[in-house]
Amino acid sequence: MIIGAAEITLYAPWVRSLKEKRMVVKSILNKVRNRFPVSAAETGLQDVHQTAVIGVACVAGTVSQADSILDHVIGFIEENTDAQITNIARGIR
């Protein structure tokens, strides 16, 4: 069993309130969960208006499969949000 995890930091300069940020993050999380076999949640900086940290985890049979899933998730997030990805931390275990 291989576990892949990624922590993706997003910056959304147009967000002016936590309520607005929550709508952006919730939309991204729902799209990711519906499209990929992963677990995803907001994992940090929850009280900062313009920055969000999203954690994504998957379980796979091989390292290459876990890496591929994370690549697809990150690509999907880049294509489906106006927020900028400022940092990506990945790990395979």
SVG drawing of the C-alpha trace seen along z (x, -y; Angstrom):
<svg xmlns="http://www.w3.org/2000/svg" viewBox="-20 -42 28 44">
<polyline fill="none" stroke="black" stroke-width="0.4" points="0.0,0.0 1.4,-3.4 0.1,-6.7 0.5,-9.9 -0.1,-13.3 0.2,-16.9 -0.3,-20.2 -1.2,-22.9 -1.1,-26.6 -3.3,-28.9 -3.4,-32.7 -6.6,-34.5 -6.0,-38.3 -9.6,-39.2 -11.0,-37.5 -12.1,-40.0 -13.8,-37.9 -13.6,-34.4 -17.1,-33.7 -15.9,-34.4 -12.7,-32.3 -14.9,-29.4 -16.9,-29.5 -13.8,-29.3 -12.2,-26.5 -15.4,-24.5 -15.9,-24.6 -12.4,-23.4 -12.7,-20.6 -16.0,-19.4 -14.7,-19.3 -11.6,-17.4 -13.4,-14.9 -16.0,-14.2 -13.4,-13.7 -10.6,-11.8 -10.3,-9.0 -8.7,-11.2 -9.5,-12.7 -9.2,-16.5 -9.6,-19.2 -8.6,-22.7 -5.7,-22.0 -4.2,-25.3 -4.4,-29.1 -8.1,-28.9 -8.3,-32.4 -6.4,-34.2 -8.6,-35.7 -6.5,-35.4 -4.5,-32.3 -5.7,-28.7 -3.9,-25.4 -5.5,-22.3 -4.4,-18.8 -4.9,-15.9 -4.2,-12.3 -4.6,-9.1 -3.9,-5.4 -2.5,-3.4 -0.8,-0.1 2.4,-1.6 4.4,-4.7 3.9,-5.7 0.2,-5.4 0.1,-7.6 2.4,-10.1 0.2,-10.2 -3.0,-10.8 -1.4,-13.7 -0.1,-15.1 -3.6,-15.0 -5.2,-16.6 -2.7,-19.4 -3.2,-20.0 -6.9,-20.0 -6.7,-22.6 -4.5,-24.8 -7.0,-24.7 -10.2,-25.1 -9.5,-28.1 -8.4,-31.6 -6.3,-31.4 -2.6,-31.1 -0.7,-28.1 2.2,-29.5 3.5,-26.3 3.2,-22.5 4.6,-20.1 4.4,-16.4 5.2,-13.1 4.9,-9.4 5.1,-6.8"/>
</svg>
